[in-house]
Amino acid sequence: MKTTDKVALDQWYAVETAADLGSRAIVTRLLGQDIELGRDGAGRPTVREIRDDGKPGTPLPVRERYGCLWTTLGRPVGDIFDIAEAGEADRRFVPCGWVSMRASGLRVVENFLDMAHFPFVHTNILGSEPRTEVPAYASEIRRDVDEVWATNCTFFQSRIAATESAGDFVHLTYRVPNPFTVMLYRICPTAPERLDAIALFIHPLEEDLCRAQPVMYLVDAHSTDTALLNFEQVIFLQDRIIVENQRPLRLPLEPRKEIPTWADSSSLTYRRWLKEKGLRFGTTLGAA
């Protein structure tokens, strides 16, 4: 059943890779609502709600951005957020494919923000024992842009990128531009004056079911597409196991439902931001 949560309805969502939309219609769901993706007579992408009688209903807004088709079931205040790196011609654009997960999309965002699991889940890739400490970092809600940012993050990683085999301390910045999208910026090993940008677009099908796709904007003229995809997909599939085993599947926003540590600063800020917005879809507060 389509949610009544206005906060969730009034967001933009990536729902398909643009290159994967051929001439045949694709039926999927968004926030509990069946939708149909297709093309009009001029070949332009379209998105429509599917009515209770199974027929296509009112056309929905549609945008093509960052290699994906975006739509909304509500009335967003603004346009889709900006990824400045997407406009830099020398970057590699690497869409990594959609992965379905039996979990709230908000749980997926929170896992992406969590550095403490690196040594235990991504052993010998993003971390390793005994280097498990998460150094202090800053997290904040940036009111001028209505986004969550975590800055001055550092962590020892066994492989800092697909191009590297040696470990080192990496400097990371996290950004949450909307409740169902999260980004990571890291110093590029082959161009230390620039940052690689990795975004995770989440398509919430239901409150406890979603699919997500990492897309990367990299300064990397050497790696093959296969190597880049393999590196990111291994990490993401390791995360999938952890996220799907978290209970409850929806994200708790009530105080004291889960016990945080000081390393969870970005998670606490993210939850506070969601609660301030009044978001209920995908949380234990419920959104029916």
LOVO-330817 format. One record per residue (C-alpha): residue number from 1; x, y, z; chain. Coordinates in nm, 2 decimals. Each point is the difference from the previous one (the first is absolute). Example, Ala and Ser with C-alpha at 12.3 -4.5 7.8 and 13.67 -1.06 7.14 Angstrom:
<sites>
<site nr="1" X="1.23" Y="-0.45" Z="0.78" kette="A"/>
<site nr="2" X="0.14" Y="0.34" Z="-0.07" kette="A"/>
</sites>
This chain:
<sites>
<site nr="1" X="0.00" Y="0.00" Z="0.00" kette="A"/>
<site nr="2" X="0.13" Y="0.34" Z="-0.09" kette="A"/>
<site nr="3" X="0.13" Y="0.20" Z="0.29" kette="A"/>
<site nr="4" X="-0.17" Y="0.31" Z="0.13" kette="A"/>
<site nr="5" X="0.32" Y="0.13" Z="0.14" kette="A"/>
<site nr="6" X="0.03" Y="0.34" Z="-0.17" kette="A"/>
<site nr="7" X="0.37" Y="0.04" Z="0.09" kette="A"/>
<site nr="8" X="0.08" Y="-0.33" Z="-0.19" kette="A"/>
<site nr="9" X="-0.23" Y="0.09" Z="-0.29" kette="A"/>
<site nr="10" X="0.16" Y="0.34" Z="-0.05" kette="A"/>
<site nr="11" X="0.35" Y="-0.15" Z="-0.08" kette="A"/>
<site nr="12" X="0.17" Y="-0.08" Z="-0.34" kette="A"/>
<site nr="13" X="0.09" Y="-0.36" Z="-0.05" kette="A"/>
<site nr="14" X="0.22" Y="-0.18" Z="-0.24" kette="A"/>
<site nr="15" X="-0.21" Y="-0.29" Z="-0.13" kette="A"/>
<site nr="16" X="0.19" Y="-0.15" Z="-0.29" kette="A"/>
<site nr="17" X="0.33" Y="0.03" Z="-0.20" kette="A"/>
<site nr="18" X="-0.09" Y="0.21" Z="-0.30" kette="A"/>
<site nr="19" X="0.20" Y="-0.23" Z="-0.24" kette="A"/>
<site nr="20" X="-0.21" Y="-0.30" Z="0.12" kette="A"/>
<site nr="21" X="-0.33" Y="0.16" Z="-0.11" kette="A"/>
<site nr="22" X="-0.07" Y="-0.14" Z="-0.34" kette="A"/>
<site nr="23" X="-0.32" Y="0.00" Z="-0.20" kette="A"/>
<site nr="24" X="-0.19" Y="-0.23" Z="0.23" kette="A"/>
<site nr="25" X="-0.17" Y="0.13" Z="0.31" kette="A"/>
<site nr="26" X="0.14" Y="-0.09" Z="0.34" kette="A"/>
<site nr="27" X="-0.23" Y="-0.04" Z="0.30" kette="A"/>
<site nr="28" X="0.14" Y="0.06" Z="0.35" kette="A"/>
<site nr="29" X="-0.10" Y="0.16" Z="0.33" kette="A"/>
<site nr="30" X="0.08" Y="0.32" Z="0.18" kette="A"/>
<site nr="31" X="-0.10" Y="0.06" Z="0.36" kette="A"/>
<site nr="32" X="-0.25" Y="-0.27" Z="-0.02" kette="A"/>
<site nr="33" X="-0.15" Y="0.12" Z="-0.33" kette="A"/>
<site nr="34" X="0.01" Y="-0.19" Z="-0.33" kette="A"/>
<site nr="35" X="0.16" Y="0.21" Z="-0.28" kette="A"/>
<site nr="36" X="0.07" Y="-0.06" Z="-0.37" kette="A"/>
<site nr="37" X="0.31" Y="0.13" Z="-0.17" kette="A"/>
<site nr="38" X="0.00" Y="0.03" Z="-0.38" kette="A"/>
<site nr="39" X="0.05" Y="0.23" Z="-0.29" kette="A"/>
<site nr="40" X="-0.24" Y="0.22" Z="-0.19" kette="A"/>
<site nr="41" X="-0.04" Y="0.02" Z="-0.38" kette="A"/>
<site nr="42" X="0.30" Y="0.23" Z="-0.02" kette="A"/>
<site nr="43" X="0.22" Y="-0.23" Z="0.20" kette="A"/>
<site nr="44" X="0.00" Y="0.21" Z="0.31" kette="A"/>
<site nr="45" X="-0.01" Y="-0.19" Z="0.34" kette="A"/>
<site nr="46" X="-0.34" Y="0.00" Z="0.18" kette="A"/>
<site nr="47" X="-0.11" Y="-0.11" Z="0.35" kette="A"/>
<site nr="48" X="-0.36" Y="-0.06" Z="0.10" kette="A"/>
<site nr="49" X="-0.18" Y="-0.13" Z="0.30" kette="A"/>
<site nr="50" X="-0.19" Y="-0.32" Z="-0.06" kette="A"/>
<site nr="51" X="-0.36" Y="0.03" Z="0.11" kette="A"/>
<site nr="52" X="-0.19" Y="-0.26" Z="0.21" kette="A"/>
<site nr="53" X="-0.15" Y="-0.13" Z="-0.33" kette="A"/>
<site nr="54" X="0.35" Y="-0.07" Z="-0.13" kette="A"/>
<site nr="55" X="0.00" Y="0.27" Z="-0.26" kette="A"/>
<site nr="56" X="0.26" Y="0.28" Z="-0.02" kette="A"/>
<site nr="57" X="-0.12" Y="0.32" Z="0.18" kette="A"/>
<site nr="58" X="0.13" Y="0.35" Z="0.04" kette="A"/>
<site nr="59" X="0.34" Y="0.07" Z="-0.15" kette="A"/>
<site nr="60" X="0.26" Y="0.08" Z="0.26" kette="A"/>
<site nr="61" X="0.29" Y="0.25" Z="-0.02" kette="A"/>
<site nr="62" X="0.31" Y="-0.16" Z="-0.15" kette="A"/>
<site nr="63" X="0.36" Y="0.11" Z="-0.02" kette="A"/>
<site nr="64" X="0.31" Y="-0.17" Z="-0.15" kette="A"/>
<site nr="65" X="0.30" Y="0.08" Z="0.22" kette="A"/>
<site nr="66" X="0.32" Y="-0.18" Z="0.10" kette="A"/>
<site nr="67" X="-0.07" Y="-0.29" Z="-0.23" kette="A"/>
<site nr="68" X="-0.34" Y="-0.07" Z="0.16" kette="A"/>
<site nr="69" X="-0.37" Y="0.08" Z="-0.04" kette="A"/>
<site nr="70" X="-0.14" Y="0.19" Z="0.29" kette="A"/>
<site nr="71" X="-0.36" Y="0.05" Z="0.10" kette="A"/>
<site nr="72" X="-0.22" Y="0.11" Z="0.29" kette="A"/>
<site nr="73" X="-0.34" Y="-0.08" Z="0.13" kette="A"/>
<site nr="74" X="-0.04" Y="0.34" Z="0.17" kette="A"/>
<site nr="75" X="0.11" Y="0.36" Z="-0.05" kette="A"/>
<site nr="76" X="0.37" Y="0.05" Z="0.09" kette="A"/>
<site nr="77" X="0.10" Y="0.34" Z="0.12" kette="A"/>
<site nr="78" X="0.30" Y="0.01" Z="-0.23" kette="A"/>
<site nr="79" X="0.17" Y="-0.19" Z="-0.28" kette="A"/>
<site nr="80" X="0.23" Y="-0.30" Z="0.03" kette="A"/>
<site nr="81" X="0.31" Y="0.08" Z="0.20" kette="A"/>
<site nr="82" X="0.32" Y="0.09" Z="-0.18" kette="A"/>
<site nr="83" X="0.31" Y="-0.22" Z="-0.04" kette="A"/>
<site nr="84" X="0.26" Y="0.24" Z="-0.13" kette="A"/>
<site nr="85" X="0.24" Y="-0.28" Z="-0.09" kette="A"/>
<site nr="86" X="-0.25" Y="-0.13" Z="-0.26" kette="A"/>
<site nr="87" X="0.07" Y="0.30" Z="-0.21" kette="A"/>
<site nr="88" X="0.38" Y="-0.06" Z="-0.02" kette="A"/>
<site nr="89" X="0.08" Y="-0.14" Z="-0.34" kette="A"/>
<site nr="90" X="0.31" Y="-0.20" Z="0.10" kette="A"/>
<site nr="91" X="-0.17" Y="-0.21" Z="0.26" kette="A"/>
<site nr="92" X="-0.10" Y="-0.36" Z="-0.04" kette="A"/>
<site nr="93" X="-0.37" Y="-0.06" Z="0.05" kette="A"/>
<site nr="94" X="-0.06" Y="-0.35" Z="0.13" kette="A"/>
<site nr="95" X="-0.35" Y="-0.12" Z="0.09" kette="A"/>
<site nr="96" X="0.03" Y="-0.32" Z="0.20" kette="A"/>
<site nr="97" X="-0.34" Y="-0.16" Z="-0.04" kette="A"/>
<site nr="98" X="-0.30" Y="-0.03" Z="0.22" kette="A"/>
<site nr="99" X="-0.01" Y="-0.23" Z="0.31" kette="A"/>
<site nr="100" X="-0.32" Y="-0.09" Z="0.18" kette="A"/>
<site nr="101" X="-0.01" Y="-0.01" Z="0.38" kette="A"/>
<site nr="102" X="-0.26" Y="-0.11" Z="0.25" kette="A"/>
<site nr="103" X="0.04" Y="0.31" Z="0.22" kette="A"/>
<site nr="104" X="-0.10" Y="0.36" Z="0.03" kette="A"/>
<site nr="105" X="0.19" Y="0.23" Z="-0.24" kette="A"/>
<site nr="106" X="0.08" Y="0.21" Z="0.30" kette="A"/>
<site nr="107" X="0.19" Y="-0.30" Z="0.16" kette="A"/>
<site nr="108" X="0.21" Y="-0.01" Z="-0.32" kette="A"/>
<site nr="109" X="0.09" Y="0.37" Z="0.03" kette="A"/>
<site nr="110" X="0.09" Y="-0.04" Z="0.36" kette="A"/>
<site nr="111" X="0.22" Y="-0.30" Z="-0.08" kette="A"/>
<site nr="112" X="0.18" Y="0.20" Z="-0.27" kette="A"/>
<site nr="113" X="0.08" Y="0.27" Z="0.26" kette="A"/>
<site nr="114" X="0.14" Y="-0.25" Z="0.25" kette="A"/>
<site nr="115" X="0.38" Y="-0.03" Z="0.00" kette="A"/>
<site nr="116" X="0.02" Y="-0.23" Z="0.31" kette="A"/>
<site nr="117" X="-0.10" Y="-0.31" Z="-0.20" kette="A"/>
<site nr="118" X="0.28" Y="0.03" Z="-0.26" kette="A"/>
<site nr="119" X="0.26" Y="-0.23" Z="0.17" kette="A"/>
<site nr="120" X="-0.26" Y="-0.27" Z="0.08" kette="A"/>
<site nr="121" X="-0.22" Y="0.00" Z="-0.31" kette="A"/>
<site nr="122" X="0.24" Y="0.12" Z="-0.27" kette="A"/>
<site nr="123" X="0.31" Y="-0.18" Z="0.14" kette="A"/>
<site nr="124" X="0.32" Y="0.07" Z="-0.19" kette="A"/>
<site nr="125" X="-0.18" Y="0.24" Z="-0.23" kette="A"/>
<site nr="126" X="-0.14" Y="0.30" Z="0.19" kette="A"/>
<site nr="127" X="0.16" Y="-0.10" Z="0.33" kette="A"/>
<site nr="128" X="0.16" Y="-0.27" Z="0.21" kette="A"/>
<site nr="129" X="0.07" Y="-0.09" Z="0.36" kette="A"/>
<site nr="130" X="0.15" Y="0.11" Z="0.23" kette="A"/>
<site nr="131" X="-0.05" Y="0.35" Z="-0.16" kette="A"/>
<site nr="132" X="-0.36" Y="0.04" Z="0.10" kette="A"/>
<site nr="133" X="-0.01" Y="0.35" Z="0.16" kette="A"/>
<site nr="134" X="-0.22" Y="0.27" Z="-0.16" kette="A"/>
<site nr="135" X="0.18" Y="0.33" Z="0.07" kette="A"/>
<site nr="136" X="-0.22" Y="0.29" Z="0.10" kette="A"/>
<site nr="137" X="-0.17" Y="0.19" Z="-0.29" kette="A"/>
<site nr="138" X="-0.26" Y="0.27" Z="-0.04" kette="A"/>
<site nr="139" X="-0.37" Y="-0.05" Z="-0.11" kette="A"/>
<site nr="140" X="-0.26" Y="0.26" Z="-0.05" kette="A"/>
<site nr="141" X="-0.33" Y="0.10" Z="-0.16" kette="A"/>
<site nr="142" X="0.08" Y="0.27" Z="-0.25" kette="A"/>
<site nr="143" X="-0.31" Y="0.22" Z="0.02" kette="A"/>
<site nr="144" X="0.08" Y="0.21" Z="-0.30" kette="A"/>
<site nr="145" X="-0.03" Y="-0.30" Z="-0.23" kette="A"/>
<site nr="146" X="-0.20" Y="-0.24" Z="0.22" kette="A"/>
<site nr="147" X="0.26" Y="-0.28" Z="-0.02" kette="A"/>
<site nr="148" X="0.19" Y="-0.21" Z="0.25" kette="A"/>
<site nr="149" X="0.39" Y="0.01" Z="-0.02" kette="A"/>
<site nr="150" X="0.27" Y="-0.19" Z="0.18" kette="A"/>
<site nr="151" X="0.35" Y="0.16" Z="-0.04" kette="A"/>
<site nr="152" X="0.36" Y="-0.06" Z="0.11" kette="A"/>
<site nr="153" X="-0.06" Y="-0.38" Z="-0.01" kette="A"/>
<site nr="154" X="0.31" Y="-0.21" Z="0.00" kette="A"/>
<site nr="155" X="0.05" Y="-0.37" Z="0.00" kette="A"/>
<site nr="156" X="0.27" Y="-0.26" Z="-0.07" kette="A"/>
<site nr="157" X="-0.10" Y="-0.20" Z="-0.31" kette="A"/>
<site nr="158" X="0.17" Y="-0.30" Z="-0.14" kette="A"/>
<site nr="159" X="-0.08" Y="0.10" Z="-0.36" kette="A"/>
<site nr="160" X="-0.09" Y="0.36" Z="-0.04" kette="A"/>
<site nr="161" X="-0.12" Y="-0.05" Z="-0.36" kette="A"/>
<site nr="162" X="-0.01" Y="-0.25" Z="-0.29" kette="A"/>
<site nr="163" X="0.33" Y="0.15" Z="-0.12" kette="A"/>
<site nr="164" X="0.18" Y="-0.07" Z="0.32" kette="A"/>
<site nr="165" X="0.13" Y="-0.31" Z="0.18" kette="A"/>
<site nr="166" X="0.16" Y="0.16" Z="0.31" kette="A"/>
<site nr="167" X="-0.18" Y="0.13" Z="0.30" kette="A"/>
<site nr="168" X="0.00" Y="0.36" Z="0.13" kette="A"/>
<site nr="169" X="-0.20" Y="0.25" Z="0.20" kette="A"/>
<site nr="170" X="-0.27" Y="0.15" Z="-0.22" kette="A"/>
<site nr="171" X="-0.19" Y="0.32" Z="0.04" kette="A"/>
<site nr="172" X="-0.37" Y="-0.03" Z="-0.06" kette="A"/>
<site nr="173" X="-0.30" Y="0.24" Z="-0.02" kette="A"/>
<site nr="174" X="-0.36" Y="-0.12" Z="0.01" kette="A"/>
<site nr="175" X="-0.30" Y="0.18" Z="-0.13" kette="A"/>
<site nr="176" X="-0.37" Y="-0.08" Z="0.03" kette="A"/>
<site nr="177" X="-0.18" Y="0.23" Z="-0.25" kette="A"/>
<site nr="178" X="-0.34" Y="-0.16" Z="0.05" kette="A"/>
<site nr="179" X="-0.13" Y="-0.27" Z="0.23" kette="A"/>
<site nr="180" X="0.05" Y="-0.28" Z="-0.26" kette="A"/>
<site nr="181" X="0.33" Y="0.10" Z="-0.15" kette="A"/>
<site nr="182" X="0.35" Y="0.00" Z="0.15" kette="A"/>
<site nr="183" X="0.34" Y="0.10" Z="-0.14" kette="A"/>
<site nr="184" X="0.36" Y="-0.05" Z="0.08" kette="A"/>
<site nr="185" X="0.29" Y="0.22" Z="-0.10" kette="A"/>
<site nr="186" X="0.36" Y="-0.13" Z="0.03" kette="A"/>
<site nr="187" X="0.33" Y="0.12" Z="-0.12" kette="A"/>
<site nr="188" X="0.09" Y="-0.15" Z="-0.33" kette="A"/>
<site nr="189" X="0.33" Y="-0.20" Z="0.02" kette="A"/>
<site nr="190" X="0.11" Y="0.09" Z="-0.35" kette="A"/>
<site nr="191" X="-0.10" Y="0.36" Z="0.03" kette="A"/>
<site nr="192" X="0.04" Y="0.11" Z="0.37" kette="A"/>
<site nr="193" X="-0.13" Y="0.35" Z="-0.07" kette="A"/>
<site nr="194" X="-0.34" Y="-0.14" Z="-0.10" kette="A"/>
<site nr="195" X="-0.27" Y="-0.20" Z="0.16" kette="A"/>
<site nr="196" X="-0.17" Y="-0.31" Z="-0.13" kette="A"/>
<site nr="197" X="-0.38" Y="0.01" Z="0.04" kette="A"/>
<site nr="198" X="-0.21" Y="-0.31" Z="0.07" kette="A"/>
<site nr="199" X="-0.38" Y="0.03" Z="0.03" kette="A"/>
<site nr="200" X="-0.25" Y="-0.26" Z="0.12" kette="A"/>
<site nr="201" X="-0.34" Y="0.04" Z="-0.15" kette="A"/>
<site nr="202" X="-0.28" Y="-0.18" Z="0.18" kette="A"/>
<site nr="203" X="-0.33" Y="-0.10" Z="-0.15" kette="A"/>
<site nr="204" X="-0.24" Y="-0.07" Z="0.29" kette="A"/>
<site nr="205" X="-0.26" Y="-0.26" Z="-0.12" kette="A"/>
<site nr="206" X="-0.16" Y="-0.05" Z="0.33" kette="A"/>
<site nr="207" X="0.07" Y="0.10" Z="0.36" kette="A"/>
<site nr="208" X="0.22" Y="-0.30" Z="0.05" kette="A"/>
<site nr="209" X="0.11" Y="-0.08" Z="-0.36" kette="A"/>
<site nr="210" X="0.22" Y="0.20" Z="-0.22" kette="A"/>
<site nr="211" X="0.26" Y="-0.02" Z="-0.28" kette="A"/>
<site nr="212" X="0.30" Y="0.22" Z="-0.03" kette="A"/>
<site nr="213" X="0.27" Y="0.08" Z="-0.25" kette="A"/>
<site nr="214" X="0.35" Y="0.15" Z="0.06" kette="A"/>
<site nr="215" X="0.12" Y="0.24" Z="-0.27" kette="A"/>
<site nr="216" X="0.35" Y="0.12" Z="-0.01" kette="A"/>
<site nr="217" X="0.17" Y="0.31" Z="-0.15" kette="A"/>
<site nr="218" X="0.37" Y="-0.08" Z="0.01" kette="A"/>
<site nr="219" X="0.33" Y="0.15" Z="-0.12" kette="A"/>
<site nr="220" X="0.14" Y="-0.33" Z="-0.12" kette="A"/>
<site nr="221" X="0.15" Y="-0.04" Z="-0.35" kette="A"/>
<site nr="222" X="0.15" Y="-0.35" Z="0.07" kette="A"/>
<site nr="223" X="-0.25" Y="-0.24" Z="0.15" kette="A"/>
<site nr="224" X="-0.23" Y="-0.21" Z="-0.22" kette="A"/>
<site nr="225" X="-0.38" Y="0.04" Z="0.05" kette="A"/>
<site nr="226" X="0.00" Y="-0.36" Z="0.12" kette="A"/>
<site nr="227" X="0.26" Y="0.06" Z="0.27" kette="A"/>
<site nr="228" X="-0.19" Y="0.31" Z="0.12" kette="A"/>
<site nr="229" X="-0.34" Y="-0.18" Z="0.00" kette="A"/>
<site nr="230" X="0.15" Y="-0.31" Z="0.18" kette="A"/>
<site nr="231" X="0.16" Y="0.22" Z="0.27" kette="A"/>
<site nr="232" X="-0.33" Y="0.18" Z="0.08" kette="A"/>
<site nr="233" X="-0.23" Y="-0.29" Z="-0.04" kette="A"/>
<site nr="234" X="0.20" Y="-0.22" Z="0.24" kette="A"/>
<site nr="235" X="-0.03" Y="0.27" Z="0.27" kette="A"/>
<site nr="236" X="-0.37" Y="0.06" Z="-0.07" kette="A"/>
<site nr="237" X="-0.09" Y="-0.36" Z="0.02" kette="A"/>
<site nr="238" X="0.18" Y="-0.04" Z="0.33" kette="A"/>
<site nr="239" X="-0.21" Y="0.29" Z="0.13" kette="A"/>
<site nr="240" X="-0.32" Y="-0.16" Z="-0.12" kette="A"/>
<site nr="241" X="0.05" Y="-0.30" Z="0.23" kette="A"/>
<site nr="242" X="0.04" Y="0.23" Z="0.30" kette="A"/>
<site nr="243" X="-0.29" Y="0.23" Z="-0.09" kette="A"/>
<site nr="244" X="-0.24" Y="-0.28" Z="-0.06" kette="A"/>
<site nr="245" X="0.08" Y="-0.15" Z="0.34" kette="A"/>
<site nr="246" X="-0.07" Y="0.32" Z="0.20" kette="A"/>
<site nr="247" X="-0.31" Y="-0.01" Z="0.21" kette="A"/>
<site nr="248" X="-0.24" Y="0.17" Z="-0.02" kette="A"/>
<site nr="249" X="0.01" Y="0.03" Z="-0.38" kette="A"/>
<site nr="250" X="-0.12" Y="0.36" Z="0.03" kette="A"/>
<site nr="251" X="0.21" Y="0.27" Z="0.15" kette="A"/>
<site nr="252" X="-0.08" Y="0.09" Z="0.36" kette="A"/>
<site nr="253" X="-0.03" Y="0.37" Z="0.07" kette="A"/>
<site nr="254" X="-0.13" Y="-0.02" Z="0.36" kette="A"/>
<site nr="255" X="0.26" Y="0.08" Z="0.27" kette="A"/>
<site nr="256" X="0.17" Y="-0.29" Z="0.17" kette="A"/>
<site nr="257" X="-0.13" Y="-0.26" Z="-0.25" kette="A"/>
<site nr="258" X="0.36" Y="-0.07" Z="-0.10" kette="A"/>
<site nr="259" X="0.31" Y="0.09" Z="0.20" kette="A"/>
<site nr="260" X="0.25" Y="0.21" Z="-0.20" kette="A"/>
<site nr="261" X="0.37" Y="0.06" Z="0.07" kette="A"/>
<site nr="262" X="0.20" Y="0.32" Z="-0.07" kette="A"/>
<site nr="263" X="0.11" Y="-0.15" Z="-0.33" kette="A"/>
<site nr="264" X="-0.37" Y="0.02" Z="-0.11" kette="A"/>
<site nr="265" X="0.00" Y="0.38" Z="-0.02" kette="A"/>
<site nr="266" X="-0.11" Y="0.01" Z="-0.37" kette="A"/>
<site nr="267" X="-0.27" Y="-0.26" Z="0.07" kette="A"/>
<site nr="268" X="-0.13" Y="0.20" Z="0.29" kette="A"/>
<site nr="269" X="0.00" Y="0.32" Z="-0.21" kette="A"/>
<site nr="270" X="-0.18" Y="-0.18" Z="-0.28" kette="A"/>
<site nr="271" X="-0.27" Y="-0.13" Z="0.23" kette="A"/>
<site nr="272" X="-0.05" Y="0.34" Z="0.16" kette="A"/>
<site nr="273" X="-0.04" Y="0.15" Z="-0.35" kette="A"/>
<site nr="274" X="-0.26" Y="-0.26" Z="-0.11" kette="A"/>
<site nr="275" X="-0.19" Y="0.05" Z="0.32" kette="A"/>
<site nr="276" X="0.00" Y="0.38" Z="-0.04" kette="A"/>
<site nr="277" X="-0.14" Y="-0.05" Z="-0.35" kette="A"/>
<site nr="278" X="-0.28" Y="-0.22" Z="0.14" kette="A"/>
<site nr="279" X="0.09" Y="-0.29" Z="-0.23" kette="A"/>
<site nr="280" X="-0.19" Y="-0.31" Z="0.09" kette="A"/>
<site nr="281" X="0.04" Y="-0.23" Z="-0.31" kette="A"/>
<site nr="282" X="0.27" Y="-0.26" Z="0.06" kette="A"/>
<site nr="283" X="0.01" Y="0.07" Z="0.38" kette="A"/>
<site nr="284" X="-0.14" Y="-0.17" Z="0.30" kette="A"/>
<site nr="285" X="-0.23" Y="0.30" Z="0.04" kette="A"/>
<site nr="286" X="-0.20" Y="-0.14" Z="-0.29" kette="A"/>
<site nr="287" X="-0.14" Y="0.17" Z="-0.31" kette="A"/>
<site nr="288" X="-0.33" Y="-0.17" Z="-0.08" kette="A"/>
</sites>
